Amino acid sequence: MDGLEAVELKLSEVLVDNENRRFDSEYFKKDLMSFLNHLNNLQPLGTFVKNGYRVVYENTRVIDKEVGEKEKANTEVKNFKNSFLQCGRLDAEYYQPKYDELLTKVQQAEYYQLHELVLIKKSIEPGSSAYQEEGIPFIRVANLSKYGLTEPDIHLSINEVENIESLFPKKDTILLTKDGSVGIAYKVDRDLKVVTSGAILHLTVRNKKINPDYLTLVLNSILTQLQAERDAGGSIIQHWRMSEIEKVLIPIIDMEKQKKISQLIQTSFQLKKQSQQLLEAAKQAVEMAIEEGEEKAMEFIQASLV
C-alpha cells in the first residue's frame, strides 16, 4: 500500500522503555521511533549521564596516582612464624604477593588505620520476623551501592527497638558493607530516616586530616578493595570482621587535593541527580507523544531542561 513503510523491530527493542508492554502499531509508528531516538541523543541528557558516572570512575584513579604507580615486588616465602602465628590464617589466598605489594606501597606514604580516622558504629539485625510492608525503610546490602541507596521493599516498626532514631544515618555518615558484597561505601548527603542492617557499618569522620568524600573514594578504590578481598576471603559467604576493618590502611594526601577531589565527587552526584530527573521527564514525554503528539512532548522536554 502507498504511504506505508515497514519498520523491522527486534523484541529487545520493543521492550525498551515500554513498561506497559504495548504492541499496537500506533506505538511503533516511525514518527514515534524517531522521537525516541531524539530523546536518547538529547543534550544535556546524554552529557549528564556520561559525566555523572565518568567523574566517579576517573577519580578512583587519583588515589593510585597520588600513592604511586604499582611496582614489581619480589616473591617472598613466609614461614610459620610470619604467617599463621601473626594472623591466624592458613589459606594460601591470604598470602598472595599482590597484598604485600599493596601494603608496602601504602606504607611509603602518610597513612592511618581506619579506626584512627573514624568512629565505627554497628546497626541492628532484627530478623525476618520483624519485616513489614510499611514503616521505617530497612536498608540492606542489596539496597546500597557506591552511587546511592535504592528504595527497599522491607520496613520496620518504629517501636522495633528503643530509641530507634539513634540508628538513623546523619549527614556525611559513610555507610560501609561488611557482609556479602564487602567494601562498598557510600556517603549520605543528608539526614536519613532509615535503619540499616547489621551488615552495614556507620563511619563518622573524627580526624581533621581527612575529608569524608575523599575517604569514601579511598574505601571504594582498589587500595581498600584488595585489603577487603584479602581479609574476607577463604569462605563462601564473605564476612569482613570488625577487627580487620579497623586496621584498614588509608593513605593521606594533601588536604587541598582532597578538597578538589571532594568538589569533583559532589559535581558527579549533582550531574547524576539531574540525569535521573531528565530521564523521568523523558518517560513522561513518551506517553505525552502517544496521547497528545510529538510537538507537545518536545515542548515538555524543553521546559524540563530549564
Contacts in CASP RR format, 6 or more apart in sequence:
PFRMAT RR
TARGET T0000
AUTHOR 0000-0000-0000
METHOD contacts of the structure
MODEL  1
MDGLEAVELKLSEVLVDNENRRFDSEYFKKDLMSFLNHLNNLQPLGTFVK
NGYRVVYENTRVIDKEVGEKEKANTEVKNFKNSFLQCGRLDAEYYQPKYD
ELLTKVQQAEYYQLHELVLIKKSIEPGSSAYQEEGIPFIRVANLSKYGLT
EPDIHLSINEVENIESLFPKKDTILLTKDGSVGIAYKVDRDLKVVTSGAI
LHLTVRNKKINPDYLTLVLNSILTQLQAERDAGGSIIQHWRMSEIEKVLI
PIIDMEKQKKISQLIQTSFQLKKQSQQLLEAAKQAVEMAIEEGEEKAMEF
IQASLV
5 30 0 8 1.000
7 28 0 8 1.000
7 30 0 8 1.000
7 33 0 8 1.000
9 28 0 8 1.000
14 23 0 8 1.000
14 28 0 8 1.000
15 21 0 8 1.000
17 36 0 8 1.000
17 283 0 8 1.000
17 286 0 8 1.000
18 27 0 8 1.000
26 290 0 8 1.000
27 290 0 8 1.000
31 294 0 8 1.000
32 289 0 8 1.000
32 290 0 8 1.000
32 294 0 8 1.000
35 286 0 8 1.000
35 289 0 8 1.000
35 294 0 8 1.000
35 297 0 8 1.000
35 298 0 8 1.000
36 286 0 8 1.000
39 45 0 8 1.000
39 282 0 8 1.000
39 285 0 8 1.000
39 286 0 8 1.000
39 301 0 8 1.000
42 282 0 8 1.000
42 301 0 8 1.000
44 274 0 8 1.000
44 278 0 8 1.000
44 305 0 8 1.000
45 275 0 8 1.000
45 278 0 8 1.000
45 279 0 8 1.000
45 282 0 8 1.000
46 275 0 8 1.000
48 271 0 8 1.000
48 272 0 8 1.000
48 274 0 8 1.000
48 275 0 8 1.000
48 278 0 8 1.000
49 275 0 8 1.000
49 279 0 8 1.000
51 268 0 8 1.000
51 271 0 8 1.000
52 268 0 8 1.000
52 269 0 8 1.000
52 271 0 8 1.000
52 272 0 8 1.000
52 275 0 8 1.000
53 147 0 8 1.000
53 268 0 8 1.000
53 272 0 8 1.000
54 268 0 8 1.000
55 264 0 8 1.000
55 265 0 8 1.000
55 267 0 8 1.000
55 268 0 8 1.000
55 271 0 8 1.000
56 146 0 8 1.000
56 147 0 8 1.000
56 265 0 8 1.000
56 268 0 8 1.000
59 217 0 8 1.000
59 261 0 8 1.000
59 264 0 8 1.000
59 265 0 8 1.000
59 268 0 8 1.000
60 217 0 8 1.000
60 220 0 8 1.000
60 221 0 8 1.000
60 222 0 8 1.000
62 217 0 8 1.000
62 257 0 8 1.000
62 261 0 8 1.000
63 217 0 8 1.000
63 218 0 8 1.000
63 221 0 8 1.000
63 222 0 8 1.000
63 223 0 8 1.000
63 251 0 8 1.000
64 70 0 8 1.000
64 221 0 8 1.000
64 222 0 8 1.000
64 223 0 8 1.000
66 109 0 8 1.000
66 251 0 8 1.000
66 253 0 8 1.000
66 257 0 8 1.000
67 105 0 8 1.000
67 106 0 8 1.000
67 108 0 8 1.000
67 109 0 8 1.000
67 223 0 8 1.000
67 251 0 8 1.000
67 253 0 8 1.000
68 105 0 8 1.000
68 109 0 8 1.000
70 101 0 8 1.000
70 105 0 8 1.000
71 101 0 8 1.000
71 105 0 8 1.000
73 97 0 8 1.000
73 100 0 8 1.000
73 101 0 8 1.000
73 104 0 8 1.000
75 97 0 8 1.000
76 97 0 8 1.000
76 100 0 8 1.000
78 95 0 8 1.000
83 89 0 8 1.000
83 90 0 8 1.000
83 95 0 8 1.000
84 90 0 8 1.000
87 94 0 8 1.000
89 95 0 8 1.000
91 233 0 8 1.000
91 234 0 8 1.000
93 230 0 8 1.000
93 233 0 8 1.000
93 234 0 8 1.000
94 230 0 8 1.000
94 233 0 8 1.000
94 234 0 8 1.000
96 230 0 8 1.000
98 226 0 8 1.000
99 226 0 8 1.000
99 227 0 8 1.000
99 230 0 8 1.000
102 223 0 8 1.000
102 226 0 8 1.000
102 227 0 8 1.000
103 249 0 8 1.000
106 223 0 8 1.000
106 249 0 8 1.000
106 251 0 8 1.000
107 249 0 8 1.000
109 251 0 8 1.000
109 252 0 8 1.000
109 253 0 8 1.000
110 251 0 8 1.000
110 252 0 8 1.000
110 253 0 8 1.000
111 249 0 8 1.000
111 250 0 8 1.000
111 251 0 8 1.000
111 252 0 8 1.000
112 207 0 8 1.000
112 209 0 8 1.000
112 210 0 8 1.000
112 249 0 8 1.000
112 250 0 8 1.000
112 252 0 8 1.000
113 246 0 8 1.000
113 247 0 8 1.000
113 248 0 8 1.000
113 249 0 8 1.000
113 250 0 8 1.000
114 120 0 8 1.000
114 203 0 8 1.000
114 245 0 8 1.000
114 246 0 8 1.000
114 247 0 8 1.000
114 248 0 8 1.000
114 249 0 8 1.000
114 250 0 8 1.000
115 246 0 8 1.000
115 247 0 8 1.000
116 207 0 8 1.000
117 205 0 8 1.000
117 206 0 8 1.000
117 207 0 8 1.000
117 209 0 8 1.000
117 210 0 8 1.000
117 215 0 8 1.000
117 250 0 8 1.000
118 174 0 8 1.000
118 203 0 8 1.000
118 204 0 8 1.000
118 205 0 8 1.000
118 206 0 8 1.000
118 207 0 8 1.000
118 215 0 8 1.000
119 203 0 8 1.000
119 204 0 8 1.000
119 206 0 8 1.000
120 201 0 8 1.000
120 202 0 8 1.000
120 203 0 8 1.000
120 242 0 8 1.000
120 245 0 8 1.000
120 246 0 8 1.000
121 201 0 8 1.000
121 202 0 8 1.000
121 203 0 8 1.000
121 204 0 8 1.000
122 198 0 8 1.000
122 201 0 8 1.000
122 202 0 8 1.000
122 242 0 8 1.000
123 167 0 8 1.000
123 195 0 8 1.000
123 196 0 8 1.000
123 197 0 8 1.000
123 198 0 8 1.000
123 200 0 8 1.000
123 201 0 8 1.000
123 202 0 8 1.000
124 161 0 8 1.000
124 167 0 8 1.000
124 195 0 8 1.000
124 197 0 8 1.000
124 198 0 8 1.000
125 197 0 8 1.000
125 198 0 8 1.000
125 199 0 8 1.000
126 138 0 8 1.000
126 156 0 8 1.000
126 160 0 8 1.000
126 161 0 8 1.000
130 156 0 8 1.000
130 157 0 8 1.000
130 160 0 8 1.000
131 138 0 8 1.000
131 154 0 8 1.000
131 155 0 8 1.000
131 156 0 8 1.000
132 154 0 8 1.000
132 155 0 8 1.000
132 156 0 8 1.000
132 157 0 8 1.000
133 153 0 8 1.000
133 155 0 8 1.000
134 155 0 8 1.000
135 155 0 8 1.000
135 156 0 8 1.000
135 157 0 8 1.000
135 158 0 8 1.000
136 155 0 8 1.000
136 156 0 8 1.000
136 157 0 8 1.000
136 158 0 8 1.000
136 160 0 8 1.000
136 164 0 8 1.000
136 193 0 8 1.000
136 194 0 8 1.000
136 195 0 8 1.000
137 151 0 8 1.000
137 152 0 8 1.000
137 154 0 8 1.000
137 155 0 8 1.000
137 193 0 8 1.000
137 194 0 8 1.000
137 195 0 8 1.000
138 152 0 8 1.000
138 154 0 8 1.000
138 155 0 8 1.000
138 156 0 8 1.000
138 194 0 8 1.000
138 195 0 8 1.000
138 196 0 8 1.000
138 197 0 8 1.000
139 149 0 8 1.000
139 152 0 8 1.000
139 175 0 8 1.000
139 194 0 8 1.000
139 195 0 8 1.000
139 196 0 8 1.000
139 197 0 8 1.000
139 200 0 8 1.000
140 152 0 8 1.000
140 154 0 8 1.000
140 196 0 8 1.000
140 197 0 8 1.000
140 199 0 8 1.000
140 200 0 8 1.000
141 177 0 8 1.000
141 179 0 8 1.000
141 180 0 8 1.000
141 181 0 8 1.000
141 184 0 8 1.000
141 197 0 8 1.000
141 199 0 8 1.000
141 200 0 8 1.000
143 149 0 8 1.000
143 150 0 8 1.000
143 151 0 8 1.000
143 152 0 8 1.000
144 150 0 8 1.000
144 175 0 8 1.000
144 177 0 8 1.000
144 184 0 8 1.000
144 186 0 8 1.000
144 196 0 8 1.000
144 200 0 8 1.000
145 184 0 8 1.000
145 186 0 8 1.000
146 184 0 8 1.000
146 185 0 8 1.000
146 186 0 8 1.000
146 216 0 8 1.000
146 220 0 8 1.000
147 186 0 8 1.000
147 269 0 8 1.000
147 272 0 8 1.000
148 186 0 8 1.000
149 186 0 8 1.000
149 188 0 8 1.000
149 192 0 8 1.000
149 194 0 8 1.000
152 194 0 8 1.000
156 164 0 8 1.000
156 195 0 8 1.000
158 164 0 8 1.000
160 195 0 8 1.000
161 167 0 8 1.000
164 195 0 8 1.000
167 195 0 8 1.000
167 196 0 8 1.000
168 191 0 8 1.000
168 192 0 8 1.000
168 193 0 8 1.000
168 194 0 8 1.000
168 195 0 8 1.000
169 175 0 8 1.000
169 188 0 8 1.000
169 191 0 8 1.000
169 192 0 8 1.000
169 194 0 8 1.000
169 196 0 8 1.000
169 202 0 8 1.000
170 188 0 8 1.000
170 191 0 8 1.000
170 204 0 8 1.000
171 188 0 8 1.000
171 189 0 8 1.000
171 190 0 8 1.000
171 191 0 8 1.000
172 187 0 8 1.000
172 188 0 8 1.000
172 189 0 8 1.000
172 204 0 8 1.000
172 205 0 8 1.000
172 212 0 8 1.000
173 187 0 8 1.000
173 188 0 8 1.000
173 202 0 8 1.000
173 203 0 8 1.000
173 204 0 8 1.000
174 185 0 8 1.000
174 186 0 8 1.000
174 187 0 8 1.000
174 188 0 8 1.000
174 202 0 8 1.000
174 203 0 8 1.000
174 204 0 8 1.000
174 205 0 8 1.000
174 212 0 8 1.000
174 215 0 8 1.000
174 216 0 8 1.000
174 219 0 8 1.000
175 185 0 8 1.000
175 186 0 8 1.000
175 187 0 8 1.000
175 188 0 8 1.000
175 196 0 8 1.000
175 200 0 8 1.000
175 201 0 8 1.000
175 202 0 8 1.000
175 203 0 8 1.000
176 183 0 8 1.000
176 184 0 8 1.000
176 185 0 8 1.000
176 200 0 8 1.000
176 201 0 8 1.000
176 203 0 8 1.000
176 219 0 8 1.000
176 245 0 8 1.000
177 183 0 8 1.000
177 184 0 8 1.000
177 185 0 8 1.000
177 199 0 8 1.000
177 200 0 8 1.000
177 201 0 8 1.000
178 199 0 8 1.000
178 200 0 8 1.000
178 201 0 8 1.000
178 239 0 8 1.000
178 240 0 8 1.000
178 241 0 8 1.000
178 242 0 8 1.000
178 245 0 8 1.000
179 198 0 8 1.000
179 199 0 8 1.000
179 237 0 8 1.000
179 238 0 8 1.000
179 239 0 8 1.000
179 240 0 8 1.000
180 199 0 8 1.000
180 237 0 8 1.000
180 238 0 8 1.000
180 239 0 8 1.000
181 238 0 8 1.000
182 228 0 8 1.000
182 232 0 8 1.000
182 238 0 8 1.000
182 239 0 8 1.000
182 240 0 8 1.000
183 219 0 8 1.000
183 220 0 8 1.000
183 224 0 8 1.000
183 225 0 8 1.000
183 228 0 8 1.000
183 240 0 8 1.000
184 220 0 8 1.000
185 203 0 8 1.000
185 216 0 8 1.000
185 219 0 8 1.000
185 220 0 8 1.000
185 224 0 8 1.000
186 216 0 8 1.000
187 212 0 8 1.000
187 213 0 8 1.000
187 216 0 8 1.000
189 269 0 8 1.000
196 202 0 8 1.000
201 242 0 8 1.000
201 245 0 8 1.000
203 215 0 8 1.000
205 211 0 8 1.000
205 212 0 8 1.000
205 215 0 8 1.000
209 252 0 8 1.000
209 255 0 8 1.000
210 250 0 8 1.000
210 252 0 8 1.000
210 258 0 8 1.000
211 255 0 8 1.000
211 258 0 8 1.000
211 259 0 8 1.000
211 261 0 8 1.000
211 262 0 8 1.000
212 262 0 8 1.000
213 258 0 8 1.000
213 261 0 8 1.000
213 262 0 8 1.000
213 265 0 8 1.000
213 266 0 8 1.000
214 253 0 8 1.000
214 258 0 8 1.000
214 261 0 8 1.000
214 262 0 8 1.000
215 250 0 8 1.000
216 265 0 8 1.000
217 261 0 8 1.000
217 265 0 8 1.000
218 224 0 8 1.000
218 250 0 8 1.000
218 251 0 8 1.000
223 249 0 8 1.000
223 251 0 8 1.000
224 248 0 8 1.000
224 250 0 8 1.000
227 248 0 8 1.000
227 249 0 8 1.000
228 240 0 8 1.000
228 248 0 8 1.000
231 240 0 8 1.000
231 241 0 8 1.000
231 244 0 8 1.000
231 245 0 8 1.000
232 238 0 8 1.000
232 239 0 8 1.000
232 240 0 8 1.000
232 244 0 8 1.000
277 304 0 8 1.000
278 304 0 8 1.000
278 305 0 8 1.000
281 300 0 8 1.000
281 301 0 8 1.000
281 304 0 8 1.000
282 301 0 8 1.000
284 300 0 8 1.000
285 297 0 8 1.000
285 298 0 8 1.000
285 300 0 8 1.000
285 301 0 8 1.000
285 304 0 8 1.000
286 297 0 8 1.000
288 296 0 8 1.000
288 297 0 8 1.000
288 300 0 8 1.000
289 296 0 8 1.000
289 297 0 8 1.000
END
